[in-house]
Amino acid sequence: MARTATVERNTLETRIRVSVNLDGTGKSQFDTGVPFLEHMMDQIARHGLIDLDIFCKGDLHIDDHHTVEDIGITLGQAFAEAIGDKKGIVRYGHSYVPLDEALSRVVIDFSGRPGLSFNCDFTRASIGKLDTQLFWEFFQGFVNHAKVSLHIDNIKGFNAHHQAETIFKAFGRALRMAIEMDPRMAGVMPSTKGTL
C-alpha cells in the first residue's frame, strides 16, 4: 500500500499544498518564496529518501514567519496521513550528522504524542534573510501535527548555515530510520499499548 499523502491548508496568511511519498527516492520540488527553507527541505527529501513537493503562497511582505510555521504544520499533517496506522514501522529513528565544524543529533519517536526539545544556540540571528528563530517554529508545527516526539541538539558549530544544515540532514536521516518498514514487525503495532 502506497504511503503517500497530499494536504492543502489555506488560511488568510498562507496557501499551502504538500505532497509526500514516504517510500520515495528523494526527489523534491519547492515553490515557497523562502530559498534557504527550500534548501533545508531538500535535505529532508534527499537524506530521508522521501519524495516531497511543497507549494506555498504566503504573506512574505510581512515576514517569513507564517510561511515557515505553516509549512511545518502542513508537512506534519501530510506525514500523519501518509504513515497510516504505523503497523510494522521501526518507530524510532536517530542520526548524528557532521558538516565541517558543526555536529547535530536528532532523535524521533512516532509515538502519537507531540513533544519537541530543540537545543541550538545559532551563532547568527539570520541565515540570508531567514530568521533562525523560525526553525523552532517549523519543527514545533511539524511535531504538533505529525504527533511525534522530537529531540534536536546542535552539539557544536560556529557557522550558522552549517548548524542548520546538520540539523535538517540529521532530521531526514532520523525520519528515514523511523518510518522504515521492519519485516520482522510486519502487521504488528510497535507498542505494548497496541496503538500509537
C-alpha positions as CSV (number, residue, x, y, z in Angstrom):
1,M,0.0,0.0,0.0
2,A,1.4,3.4,-1.0
3,R,2.4,5.6,1.8
4,T,1.6,8.9,0.2
5,A,-0.5,12.0,1.0
6,T,-1.3,15.4,-0.4
7,V,-2.6,18.0,2.1
8,E,-3.8,21.5,1.4
9,R,-4.0,24.2,4.0
10,N,-5.4,27.6,3.3
11,T,-5.6,30.5,5.7
12,L,-5.7,34.3,5.5
13,E,-1.9,34.2,5.8
14,T,-0.8,31.2,3.7
15,R,-2.0,28.9,0.9
16,I,-0.1,25.6,1.1
17,R,0.0,22.3,-0.7
18,V,2.3,19.5,0.5
19,S,2.7,16.1,-1.2
20,V,4.8,13.3,0.3
21,N,5.8,9.8,-0.7
22,L,7.4,8.1,2.3
23,D,8.8,5.4,0.1
24,G,10.3,7.7,-2.5
25,T,13.8,8.3,-3.8
26,G,14.5,11.8,-2.5
27,K,13.0,13.8,-5.4
28,S,11.7,17.2,-4.5
29,Q,10.1,20.3,-5.9
30,F,9.6,23.6,-4.0
31,D,8.0,26.9,-4.6
32,T,7.7,28.8,-1.3
33,G,9.4,32.1,-1.7
34,V,11.9,31.3,1.1
35,P,15.1,30.0,-0.6
36,F,17.0,28.8,2.5
37,L,14.0,26.9,3.8
38,E,13.8,25.2,0.4
39,H,17.5,24.2,0.7
40,M,16.6,22.7,4.1
41,M,13.6,20.9,2.8
42,D,15.8,19.4,0.1
43,Q,18.0,17.9,2.9
44,I,14.9,16.2,4.4
45,A,13.9,14.7,1.0
46,R,17.4,13.6,0.0
47,H,18.6,12.2,3.3
48,G,15.1,10.7,4.2
49,L,14.6,9.2,0.7
50,I,11.2,10.9,0.8
51,D,9.6,12.5,-2.3
52,L,8.5,15.9,-1.3
53,D,6.6,18.6,-3.2
54,I,5.8,21.9,-1.4
55,F,4.0,24.9,-2.8
56,C,3.3,27.9,-0.6
57,K,2.0,31.4,-1.3
58,G,2.4,33.3,2.0
59,D,2.4,36.8,3.3
60,L,6.1,37.3,2.8
61,H,5.6,41.1,2.5
62,I,5.2,40.9,6.3
63,D,8.0,38.4,7.0
64,D,8.7,34.7,6.7
65,H,7.1,33.6,10.0
66,H,3.7,32.4,8.8
67,T,5.1,30.7,5.7
68,V,7.8,28.7,7.7
69,E,5.5,27.8,10.6
70,D,2.6,26.8,8.3
71,I,4.8,24.6,6.1
72,G,5.9,22.8,9.2
73,I,2.2,22.3,10.2
74,T,1.2,21.1,6.8
75,L,4.2,18.8,6.4
76,G,3.3,17.2,9.8
77,Q,-0.3,16.7,8.6
78,A,0.9,15.0,5.4
79,F,3.2,12.7,7.4
80,A,0.4,11.7,9.8
81,E,-1.8,10.8,6.9
82,A,0.8,9.0,4.8
83,I,2.2,6.9,7.7
84,G,-1.3,5.5,8.4
85,D,-1.8,3.2,11.4
86,K,2.0,2.7,11.9
87,K,1.9,-1.1,12.0
88,G,5.2,-2.6,11.0
89,I,7.3,0.6,11.2
90,V,10.5,0.8,13.1
91,R,9.0,3.8,15.0
92,Y,12.2,5.2,16.5
93,G,15.0,7.0,14.5
94,H,18.2,8.8,15.3
95,S,21.1,10.3,13.5
96,Y,24.3,12.2,14.1
97,V,25.4,14.4,11.2
98,P,28.6,16.5,10.9
99,L,29.3,19.3,8.5
100,D,32.8,20.6,8.8
101,E,33.0,22.1,12.4
102,A,29.2,21.5,13.1
103,L,27.6,18.4,14.5
104,S,23.9,17.8,15.3
105,R,21.9,14.9,16.7
106,V,18.2,14.2,16.0
107,V,16.1,11.6,17.7
108,I,12.5,10.9,16.8
109,D,9.7,8.7,18.0
110,F,6.4,8.3,16.1
111,S,4.7,8.0,19.5
112,G,1.4,9.6,18.8
113,R,2.3,12.2,21.4
114,P,3.7,15.6,20.3
115,G,6.7,16.9,22.1
116,L,9.7,19.0,21.0
117,S,13.1,19.5,22.6
118,F,15.1,21.9,20.5
119,N,18.6,22.9,21.6
120,C,20.6,25.1,19.2
121,D,22.3,28.4,20.0
122,F,22.6,29.7,16.5
123,T,25.7,31.9,16.1
124,R,23.8,34.3,13.9
125,A,20.3,35.8,14.1
126,S,19.6,35.1,10.4
127,I,20.9,33.0,7.6
128,G,20.5,35.1,4.5
129,K,17.1,36.7,5.2
130,L,15.7,33.8,7.2
131,D,15.4,34.4,11.0
132,T,17.0,31.4,12.7
133,Q,14.2,31.5,15.4
134,L,11.8,30.2,12.7
135,F,13.5,26.8,12.7
136,W,11.9,26.2,16.1
137,E,8.6,27.3,14.7
138,F,8.9,24.9,11.8
139,F,9.7,21.9,14.0
140,Q,7.0,22.8,16.5
141,G,4.4,22.9,13.8
142,F,5.6,19.5,12.4
143,V,5.7,17.9,15.8
144,N,2.2,19.0,16.8
145,H,0.6,17.7,13.6
146,A,2.7,14.6,12.9
147,K,2.3,13.7,16.6
148,V,5.9,12.8,17.2
149,S,8.4,13.2,20.0
150,L,11.4,15.0,18.5
151,H,14.7,15.8,20.2
152,I,17.1,18.1,18.3
153,D,20.6,19.0,19.6
154,N,23.2,21.0,17.8
155,I,26.2,19.7,19.7
156,K,28.7,22.2,18.2
157,G,29.3,24.6,15.4
158,F,30.1,28.2,14.7
159,N,28.8,28.6,11.2
160,A,25.0,29.1,11.4
161,H,24.5,27.7,7.9
162,H,26.3,24.5,9.0
163,Q,24.4,24.3,12.2
164,A,21.0,24.4,10.4
165,E,22.1,22.0,7.7
166,T,23.4,19.4,10.1
167,I,20.0,19.6,11.9
168,F,18.0,19.1,8.8
169,K,20.2,16.4,7.4
170,A,20.0,14.5,10.7
171,F,16.2,15.1,10.8
172,G,15.9,13.5,7.3
173,R,18.0,10.5,8.3
174,A,16.2,10.0,11.6
175,L,12.9,10.1,9.7
176,R,14.1,7.5,7.2
177,M,15.1,5.2,10.0
178,A,11.8,5.6,12.0
179,I,9.4,5.2,9.1
180,E,11.2,2.2,7.6
181,M,9.1,-0.9,7.4
182,D,10.6,-3.7,9.6
183,P,9.9,-7.1,8.0
184,R,10.1,-8.7,11.5
185,M,7.3,-6.5,12.7
186,A,5.0,-7.0,9.7
187,G,1.4,-6.1,10.6
188,V,2.4,-5.5,14.3
189,M,2.0,-2.3,16.2
190,P,5.4,-1.2,17.6
191,S,3.9,-0.5,21.1
192,T,2.9,-2.5,24.1
193,K,-0.2,-0.3,24.2
194,G,-1.4,-1.8,20.9
195,T,-1.9,1.7,19.5
196,L,0.1,4.8,18.6
